[in-house]
């Protein structure tokens, strides 16, 4: 996904270089906490220092934590004054993408996604955004945001806008990782579509199409709610999202709309491909039935003729004729050949 006019030309960011694999080796309860002053990272701080740092002027705190336990979340709640309902959601995980407001603090749930071994893996990121802080809580298969921090720390003029821009950095990173997944799903469908008309019926092909459709619907279901989240951030939370930062969330909104539209269109095409696959199966079965019926008609001629001889009539007109049996065989052969040609011409055989 290309960024257009979002960041300073002196610091172009290629989203592809930001794409990472899921952090599967990070132990739970991992905490990374840093203080920023005038957009520049001053130092890493401990969890007990947070309230003291928040008291400093022109300073905000950016916290990242992976699968915290109850004790760690209780400590974060104490330091930042987080609402208990939001804490419960962040601990339980398995939340839908949403935005909720608790006083001057916003609670945002995002779903991260990656595709490995042709399977879509979904993780969660829960964000607490306040006037002076951003807390990111990750659950399940999820991306780390260390590279995001490093890259955006190189543009302190943007980070000087406060935690609202840090929120944009995280959301933009999550949405940017949807695009290559969508591209991979579309490429997979195009391959299946090419094979669809060149292969016989395969249960594996139908299962792949069904799995692909499920992945498309899953990707759309996690991306679509971000449209409402971005609209809410742009329109209703100006005290946390400054006016000059709203253009960034409009950019995210545009990217999400394109992802949602692409996934919906591709999903419709996959559904049509599944119907075509089943139609081809029906056509193939009809062809087999036609061939069986045609050969059955051909075999009916000698069956009918030869069955007469099994009745052992006393007076049969050809019994005294030397060439009777060769003539009968020739007649049966010619009649069968004539019927074969008629059925072949009618494309039954």
C-alpha positions as CSV (number, residue, x, y, z in Angstrom):
1,X,0.0,0.0,0.0
2,X,1.6,3.2,-1.0
3,X,1.6,6.2,1.2
4,X,0.9,9.5,-0.6
5,X,1.7,12.7,1.1
6,X,1.4,11.3,4.6
7,X,4.9,11.6,5.9
8,X,7.7,14.0,5.3
9,X,9.5,13.5,1.9
10,X,12.7,13.3,3.9
11,X,11.5,10.1,5.6
12,X,9.7,8.0,3.0
13,X,8.3,4.7,4.4
14,X,7.8,1.6,2.4
15,X,5.0,-0.3,4.1
16,X,6.3,-3.6,2.7
17,X,9.5,-3.1,4.8
18,X,7.4,-2.8,7.9
19,X,5.7,-6.1,7.4
20,X,6.8,-8.6,10.1
21,X,5.9,-12.1,11.0
22,X,3.9,-12.7,14.1
23,X,5.8,-12.6,17.4
24,X,5.4,-16.1,18.6
25,X,8.5,-16.2,20.8
26,X,7.7,-13.2,23.0
27,X,6.8,-14.4,26.5
28,X,3.5,-13.1,28.1
29,X,3.6,-10.1,30.4
30,X,6.3,-8.4,28.3
31,X,6.3,-4.7,28.8
32,X,8.0,-1.8,26.9
33,X,7.4,1.7,28.2
34,X,9.0,4.9,26.8
35,X,8.6,8.6,27.5
36,X,8.5,11.2,24.7
37,X,9.1,14.9,25.0
38,X,8.5,17.3,22.1
39,X,8.3,14.2,19.8
40,X,11.6,12.8,20.9
41,X,12.1,9.7,22.9
42,X,13.8,10.7,26.2
43,X,14.2,7.3,27.9
44,X,12.7,4.0,28.7
45,X,10.8,4.0,32.0
46,X,9.5,1.5,34.5
47,X,5.9,1.1,35.2
48,X,6.2,2.8,38.6
49,X,7.6,5.9,37.0
50,X,4.6,6.5,34.6
51,X,2.5,8.8,36.9
52,X,5.6,10.9,37.6
53,X,6.5,11.2,33.9
54,X,2.9,12.2,33.0
55,X,3.2,15.1,35.4
56,X,6.0,16.6,33.2
57,X,5.0,19.2,30.6
58,X,5.0,18.4,26.9
59,X,5.5,14.7,27.6
60,X,3.5,11.6,26.7
61,X,4.1,7.9,27.4
62,X,3.9,5.1,24.9
63,X,3.4,1.6,26.5
64,X,3.4,-1.7,24.7
65,X,2.5,-4.9,26.5
66,X,2.0,-8.5,25.3
67,X,-0.6,-10.7,26.9
68,X,-0.5,-9.1,30.4
69,X,-1.8,-10.8,33.5
70,X,-4.2,-9.4,36.0
71,X,-1.5,-7.9,38.2
72,X,0.1,-6.0,35.4
73,X,-3.2,-4.7,34.1
74,X,-4.1,-3.6,37.6
75,X,-0.9,-1.6,37.8
76,X,-1.5,0.0,34.4
77,X,-5.0,0.8,35.5
78,X,-3.7,2.5,38.6
79,X,-1.0,4.5,36.7
80,X,-3.3,5.7,33.9
81,X,-6.7,5.8,35.6
82,X,-8.2,3.3,33.2
83,X,-11.8,2.2,33.5
84,X,-12.5,-1.2,34.9
85,X,-14.8,-2.3,32.0
86,X,-12.0,-1.5,29.5
87,X,-9.5,-3.4,31.7
88,X,-11.8,-6.4,31.7
89,X,-12.1,-6.4,27.9
90,X,-8.3,-6.0,27.5
91,X,-7.8,-9.0,29.8
92,X,-10.4,-11.3,28.3
93,X,-9.6,-10.4,24.6
94,X,-11.8,-12.0,21.9
95,X,-13.4,-8.6,21.4
96,X,-14.9,-7.2,18.2
97,X,-13.2,-4.2,16.6
98,X,-14.7,-1.2,18.3
99,X,-14.2,2.3,19.9
100,X,-15.5,3.1,23.3
101,X,-15.2,6.3,25.3
102,X,-14.5,6.4,29.0
103,X,-14.3,10.1,30.0
104,X,-11.3,11.6,28.3
105,X,-9.8,8.1,27.5
106,X,-10.6,6.1,24.4
107,X,-10.5,2.3,24.2
108,X,-10.0,0.9,20.7
109,X,-9.9,-2.7,19.7
110,X,-8.1,-3.7,16.4
111,X,-7.6,-7.1,14.8
112,X,-4.2,-7.9,13.2
113,X,-3.9,-10.4,10.5
114,X,-1.3,-12.5,8.7
115,X,-1.5,-15.4,6.2
116,X,0.8,-18.4,6.7
117,X,0.5,-21.8,5.0
118,X,-2.6,-20.6,3.2
119,X,-4.3,-19.9,6.6
120,X,-5.4,-16.6,8.0
121,X,-4.3,-15.9,11.6
122,X,-6.0,-13.3,13.6
123,X,-4.6,-11.4,16.6
124,X,-5.9,-8.5,18.7
125,X,-4.5,-5.2,19.8
126,X,-6.3,-3.2,22.4
127,X,-5.4,0.5,22.6
128,X,-5.9,3.0,25.4
129,X,-5.6,6.6,24.2
130,X,-5.4,9.5,26.6
131,X,-4.4,13.1,26.3
132,X,-0.9,12.2,27.5
133,X,-0.4,8.5,26.7
134,X,-1.0,5.5,24.4
135,X,-1.1,1.9,25.8
136,X,-1.1,-1.0,23.3
137,X,-2.1,-4.4,24.6
138,X,-1.5,-7.3,22.3
139,X,-3.1,-10.8,22.4
140,X,-2.6,-14.0,20.4
141,X,-0.7,-14.1,17.1
142,X,0.1,-10.5,16.7
143,X,2.7,-8.1,15.3
144,X,5.2,-6.2,17.5
145,X,5.4,-2.5,17.1
146,X,9.1,-2.0,17.7
147,X,9.9,-1.3,14.1
148,X,7.0,1.1,13.9
149,X,8.3,3.1,16.9
150,X,11.8,3.2,15.5
151,X,10.7,4.6,12.1
152,X,8.3,7.1,13.5
153,X,10.8,8.2,16.1
154,X,12.9,9.4,13.1
155,X,10.2,12.1,12.5
156,X,9.9,13.8,15.8
157,X,8.0,16.7,14.3
158,X,5.1,14.3,13.8
159,X,5.3,12.6,17.1
160,X,5.4,16.1,18.7
161,X,1.6,16.2,17.9
162,X,1.1,13.8,20.8
163,X,-0.3,10.3,21.3
164,X,-2.9,10.9,18.6
165,X,-0.2,10.5,16.0
166,X,1.2,7.5,17.8
167,X,-2.3,6.0,17.5
168,X,-2.2,6.7,13.8
169,X,1.2,5.0,13.5
170,X,-0.2,1.8,15.1
171,X,-3.5,1.8,13.1
172,X,-1.8,2.5,9.9
173,X,0.7,-0.3,10.4
174,X,-2.2,-2.8,11.2
175,X,-4.1,-1.7,8.1
176,X,-1.0,-1.7,5.8
177,X,-0.6,-5.4,6.7
178,X,-4.1,-6.1,5.4
179,X,-3.2,-5.2,1.8
180,X,-0.6,-7.9,1.1
181,X,-3.0,-10.5,2.6
182,X,-5.7,-9.3,0.2
183,X,-3.2,-9.4,-2.7
184,X,-2.3,-13.0,-1.8
185,X,-5.9,-14.1,-1.5
186,X,-6.7,-12.5,-4.9
187,X,-3.6,-14.2,-6.5
188,X,-4.7,-17.6,-5.0
189,X,-8.2,-17.1,-6.4
190,X,-6.8,-16.3,-9.9
191,X,-4.8,-19.5,-9.8
192,X,-7.9,-21.6,-8.8
193,X,-9.9,-19.8,-11.5
194,X,-7.4,-20.8,-14.2
195,X,-7.4,-24.4,-13.0
196,X,-11.2,-24.5,-12.7
197,X,-11.9,-25.1,-16.5
198,X,-8.8,-27.2,-17.1
199,X,-9.3,-29.9,-14.6
200,X,-11.9,-32.6,-13.7
201,X,-14.0,-32.3,-10.6
202,X,-11.8,-32.2,-7.5
203,X,-13.1,-32.1,-4.0
204,X,-9.9,-30.4,-3.0
205,X,-10.6,-27.6,-5.4
206,X,-14.0,-27.0,-3.9
207,X,-12.6,-27.1,-0.4
208,X,-9.9,-24.6,-1.3
209,X,-12.5,-22.2,-2.8
210,X,-14.6,-22.5,0.4
211,X,-11.6,-21.9,2.6
212,X,-10.6,-18.9,0.5
213,X,-14.1,-17.4,0.8
214,X,-14.0,-17.9,4.6
215,X,-10.7,-16.0,4.7
216,X,-12.0,-13.2,2.6
217,X,-15.1,-12.8,4.8
218,X,-12.9,-12.9,7.9
219,X,-10.6,-10.2,6.6
220,X,-13.6,-8.1,5.6
221,X,-15.1,-8.5,9.1
222,X,-12.0,-7.3,10.9
223,X,-11.4,-4.4,8.4
224,X,-14.9,-3.0,7.9
225,X,-15.5,-1.7,11.6
226,X,-12.3,0.4,11.2
227,X,-14.3,2.7,8.9
228,X,-16.6,3.7,11.8
229,X,-13.7,3.9,14.2
230,X,-11.8,6.3,11.8
231,X,-14.9,8.4,11.3
232,X,-15.4,8.7,15.0
233,X,-11.8,9.7,15.6
234,X,-12.1,12.4,12.9
235,X,-15.4,13.9,14.0
236,X,-15.9,13.5,17.7
237,X,-12.6,13.4,19.5
238,X,-10.8,16.6,18.6
239,X,-9.4,17.1,22.1
240,X,-7.2,14.0,21.6
241,X,-6.9,14.0,17.8
242,X,-5.7,17.5,16.8
243,X,-7.1,19.0,13.6
244,X,-3.8,18.7,11.8
245,X,-3.7,14.9,12.5
246,X,-7.2,14.1,11.1
247,X,-6.0,13.8,7.6
248,X,-4.0,10.7,8.6
249,X,-7.1,8.9,9.8
250,X,-8.9,9.8,6.6
251,X,-6.1,8.1,4.8
252,X,-6.5,5.0,6.9
253,X,-10.2,5.1,6.3
254,X,-9.6,5.2,2.5
255,X,-7.3,2.2,2.7
256,X,-9.8,0.3,4.8
257,X,-12.6,1.0,2.3
258,X,-10.5,-0.3,-0.5
259,X,-9.7,-3.5,1.4
260,X,-13.4,-4.0,2.3
261,X,-14.5,-3.5,-1.3
262,X,-11.8,-5.8,-2.7
263,X,-12.6,-8.5,-0.2
264,X,-16.4,-8.2,-1.0
265,X,-15.8,-8.3,-4.8
266,X,-13.4,-11.3,-4.6
267,X,-15.7,-13.1,-2.2
268,X,-18.6,-12.7,-4.7
269,X,-16.3,-14.1,-7.5
270,X,-15.3,-17.0,-5.3
271,X,-19.0,-17.8,-4.7
272,X,-19.6,-17.7,-8.5
273,X,-16.6,-19.9,-9.0
274,X,-18.0,-22.5,-6.5
275,X,-21.3,-22.5,-8.4
276,X,-19.4,-22.9,-11.7
277,X,-17.5,-25.8,-10.3
278,X,-20.7,-27.5,-9.2
279,X,-22.3,-26.7,-12.7
280,X,-19.3,-28.3,-14.4
281,X,-19.8,-31.4,-12.2
282,X,-23.4,-31.5,-13.3
283,X,-22.4,-31.1,-17.0
284,X,-19.8,-33.9,-16.6
285,X,-22.4,-36.2,-15.0
286,X,-24.8,-35.5,-17.9
287,X,-22.2,-36.3,-20.4
288,X,-21.5,-39.6,-18.7
289,X,-25.3,-40.4,-18.6
290,X,-25.6,-39.6,-22.3
291,X,-22.7,-41.9,-23.2
292,X,-24.2,-44.8,-21.1
293,X,-27.6,-44.3,-22.7
294,X,-26.1,-44.2,-26.2
295,X,-24.1,-47.4,-25.6
296,X,-27.2,-49.0,-24.1
297,X,-29.2,-48.2,-27.2
298,X,-26.5,-49.7,-29.4
299,X,-26.4,-52.9,-27.4
300,X,-30.2,-53.2,-27.4
301,X,-30.1,-54.1,-31.1
302,X,-28.0,-57.3,-30.8
303,X,-29.7,-58.1,-27.5
304,X,-33.1,-58.0,-29.1
305,X,-32.1,-60.0,-32.2
306,X,-30.1,-62.7,-30.4
307,X,-32.7,-63.1,-27.8
308,X,-35.0,-64.5,-30.5
309,X,-32.7,-67.4,-31.1
310,X,-32.8,-68.3,-27.5
311,X,-36.5,-69.1,-27.9
312,X,-35.8,-72.1,-30.1
313,X,-38.7,-71.6,-32.6
314,X,-39.6,-74.8,-34.5
315,X,-40.0,-72.9,-37.8
316,X,-37.4,-70.2,-38.3
317,X,-37.1,-68.8,-41.9
318,X,-33.3,-68.9,-42.0
319,X,-32.7,-72.3,-40.6
320,X,-32.3,-73.9,-44.1
321,X,-30.3,-71.0,-45.5
322,X,-26.5,-71.5,-45.5
323,X,-25.7,-67.8,-45.1
324,X,-28.4,-67.0,-42.6
325,X,-26.3,-66.5,-39.5
326,X,-23.6,-64.4,-41.3
327,X,-26.4,-62.3,-42.7
328,X,-28.0,-61.8,-39.3
329,X,-24.6,-60.8,-37.8
330,X,-24.0,-58.4,-40.6
331,X,-27.4,-56.9,-40.2
332,X,-26.9,-56.4,-36.5
333,X,-23.5,-54.9,-37.1
334,X,-24.7,-52.5,-39.7
335,X,-27.7,-51.5,-37.5
336,X,-25.4,-50.9,-34.6
337,X,-22.9,-48.9,-36.7
338,X,-25.7,-46.8,-38.1
339,X,-27.0,-46.0,-34.6
340,X,-23.5,-45.3,-33.4
341,X,-23.0,-42.7,-36.1
342,X,-26.3,-41.1,-35.4
343,X,-25.5,-40.8,-31.7
344,X,-22.0,-39.6,-32.4
345,X,-23.3,-36.9,-34.7
346,X,-25.7,-35.8,-31.9
347,X,-22.7,-35.6,-29.6
348,X,-24.0,-38.3,-27.3
349,X,-20.9,-40.4,-27.7
